[in-house]
Amino acid sequence: MLGYNAPGAGEVSSPKRDSELWFEDGTLELIVEDTAFRVYKGLLAHHSAVFKDMFTLPPLPAPNIGSAESRSVDGNLVQCAVVHLPDSAREWRYVLRVLIMGGARGLRERVSRPLDLKTEELLAYIRLGHKYQIEDLCQTSVKALERHINPLLLSSSLSPWDDHPPFFDATEAPVVVNLARVVGECSLLPYAMLLCSRSVYPKFTGVFSYSDGTREPLNKADEERCVQATHHLVLATISAVHSVILPPVGCTTQPLPGKVPCQQTMDGLTRTLLLAVTSPTRPLDPLMWDLLRHDSMQAAKSSLCLRCWDEVSGRVRQQRRVVWNTLPTIFGLEDISGA
Ligand SMILES: [Zn+2]
């Protein structure tokens, strides 16, 4: 737990100084795993309500609380508090860097260039921002992560329901789900859980590897929810594909010589596309991001008149929205659907 420690008290091995976040005149040493960061009390107290309280309230009389280290810097006596934290050094490195750059204000500039920002950075800002009440950083990062993974919030010149999935690496989905649970940000759950579903993504491994080699699996309860959701996902996909291809197109365009009428082309799609829903290697995604690019759909496109192709494309987007709205129910997240 948190607490001021006398330097060296009860430590098994001495931590290594971080090569980047170590300031000789620093007033606060954070010991995280085997790393020591030396920064400034004022920096942490300014951004974090938890550190502010820690430095203003008198320390509790507990055996792990010792006096701060005093040392001389340029002839001045500097008091340096030592705090042991039960977190990840990788995550604290990200957070300290961003706090030195101005906290959420510095982050907002980088958020506007999402490709510069690794998801694991955002996860660190959210996890530690929530835990240590660095509210601005936490909220800015949650919004940035939502924009990464929610197609409704895609900030691009494309229509939000155009045929491009969110630019989000599916291997990161398990840790997004875990973190959403820890910090209570349920809006992140439905799409992240869809990406954790093997019925949709057969290559899903269930474990994410961070850049420092730490591996984190999807939590058991949500893994179970994803398994339970399997047949609901298949049914939702079949229903959506049905609604795209089965209603008559009502075409009045005369087919070109050598071409079949549009309705006949649509009828021919039924079997191939419904079989594709449960393809063991490349099943159709319930949100149908690839449906219009599917081989049989592309073949149909060359036969359909422009008006019918537009109608079919519009149906895909409409059904994508229908499926999106049912994801909370499919994954047993009804209690958060209004969140
Ligand atoms: Zn037509």
Residues whose N, C-alpha, C, O or C-beta is under 5 A from the ligand:
A	BS01	ZN	C251 T253 C262 C305 C308
